[in-house]
Amino acid sequence: MSNTTATAPASGSRLGSGAAMPRAASRGGQNSGAAPLVNNNYRLLQVVLFWAGAVLLPLGLVVIVLGWYGASNTPYEYDQISYLVSGGLLGLGLTFAGGFLYFGAWLARIADDGRESSKRLADTLLVLADVTSRAAASNDQGVDVSGLPVVAGEGSTMHRRDCTLIAHRSDLAPVGENNAHLTTCRVCKP
């Protein structure tokens, strides 16, 4: 299964004439269906860490409880120390190891989400670059539109399109054939 889609490239883009825009894989990777972890090492690591933590954390708690039960039901002090060492310390170690593995699974999930969001951002930026290059290619047709004379609203002064006095205005109209009544701007001098 390919990781690209066949879309027409933008004119003037760096993708070339027959190149397709790259697309990132979806959350489940390239595979969808029965085997979502094949060739996806990050998801496999997350699942292994999660299940190892899910087994070791409660197992450590059970070992601690068994160590306590053994130490509380023996009358001899030397037996209590062995239960403390084998049950308490081993159980505590298993509990901490399970907790750290859970934490590792959480970090792997965050890293996977970060990769997914950066793939989506890259896709969005590629689409945005495609749209802007198409818009630029269809709007200017090789003509520098910044120097064309325009009028702001119903004004009586003719400006260049890139004049700083009218740069914030959205009601610009090109100057028509009848421009004898218009005065020229003293800043941009069209």
N, C-alpha and C positions, 0 to 999 in steps of 0.2 A: 504494500500500500504506500503510495507516494505521500510526501509531506508538503506538496505544493498543489495549488489549484491553477487551472488554466484560465487566466484572465488576460485581457488585452492590456499591454503596458501603456503607460502614459507617454504621450508624445514628448520628446525632449528629455525623457527620464534616462537614468543611467542603467536601466535594466536591459536595454537593447530592444530590438524589434520583435524577437520571438521568445523572449524570456517571460516566465510567469512570476507573479509576485509570490514570495514565500509565505507560507502560513504555518503558524505554530500548531502543535498537536493539542488536542483537547485534554481535559484533566485526567482522563484515564490513559493517556498516552496515545500511541498510534493504534493500539489494540482495543477493540471493544468486543465484549462478549464473554466467553468462558474463561479466558486466561489473561486477565488484566495486568499481571505482574511479569509477564514474559518480556524481556529486554527493557525493563524499567527498574533499574537497580535502586533508585531512590525510594520508590514505593515499597520494594521488597525489604530494604533496610528498615523502613518505618514499621512494616508489619512484623518483622522479626523482633525488633526492639520492643514493640508493644506487647507481643505475646510472651516474650521472655520476662518482661516486667510483670505481666499479668499472672504468670506462674510463680515467680520468685517472691514477690511481695507477700501474697497470702501464705505461701509455704514457709517463709520466715516467721510469720506470726504464729502459725501452727507449731513450729519447732520451739518457739519461745513458750507457748502455752504448755507443750509437752514437757519442756525442761522445768517449768514452774511446778507442774503436777508431780513430776518425779521427785523434785527436791522437797516438796511439801509433804510427801507421803513416805519418806524414809526417816528412820530414827537416827541414822548414823551421819555424823558430820562429814566424813570423808566421801560418802555417797552424794551428799548435797553439793559438794564442790564439783564433782564430775558432772552432775546434772546442770549446774550453773555454767560450766565451761561448754559442754556439748550443746545444751539446749539454749541457754541465754546468749552466749556470744555467737554461736553459729547462726541462730535465728536472727539476731540483730544484724549480722553480716548479710544474710540473705534478704532481709527486709530493706536494708540500705541499697544493696545491689539492685533489687527490684525497683525501688524508687528511682534510682539513677537511670535505669533502663526506660522506665516510663518517661522520665525527663528527656532522655535521648530521643524517644519516639515523638515527643512533642516538638523538639527542636527540628527533627527531620520533617515533620509536618509543616512547620513554619517555613523551612527552606524550600519545600516543594511548592507551597503557596506562593512564595516569593518568585520562584522560577516561572510559575504559571502566570502570575500577574505581569512579569517582565515580558513574557511571550505575547500576552495580549496587548501590552503597551507597544511592543515592536510592530505587531500587526496593525494597530491603530495608526501608528506613525507612518507606516508604509502606505496605508489607504489615504491618509491625509496628504502625504507627499504626492501620491498619484492624482488626487482631486485638485490640489493646487497647481500641479504642473499642467493638467488638462485645462484648468481655468485660465492659467496664464497663456497657454498656447492659443486658446480660442478668443481671448480678449484683445491681445495687442497685435497679432498678425505681423509682427516685426516693426510696428510703428511706436515711437516713443510718445505715450499719451500724457506724460507729465508736463510737456510744454504746450499743449493745446489750450487755446483761450476758452474760458468759461465765465459764466455769470452766476453769482450766488443769489438764488431766489429771484425776486423782482428788482434786483439791484441795477444800478446804472454804471457800474464800474466793471471793466473787463480785467480778469486775472488769469494767470497761468494756473493750471490744475494743482501744481505743487507750491503755490503761494502760501506763506505762513499765516497770512491774515484770514484765509478761508479754509485752512486745513481741517478744522473741526466741523465744518458744515457738511450736511448730507443732502442739501437741496441744490446741488450744482447742476447747471444746464450748459450744454455747449453753445457757443456763440453762433448765431445763424448768419444769414446773408445780410440782413438789415442791422448793421452794427454802427451806423453813423452817429447815433445818439449816445453811444457808450464812450465813457472816458477810460483811459488806461490807468492801471494801478501804478503808483509811484514806487512801490516796494519791489514787485516782481517784473515790471516793465515787459508785458507780453508782446 
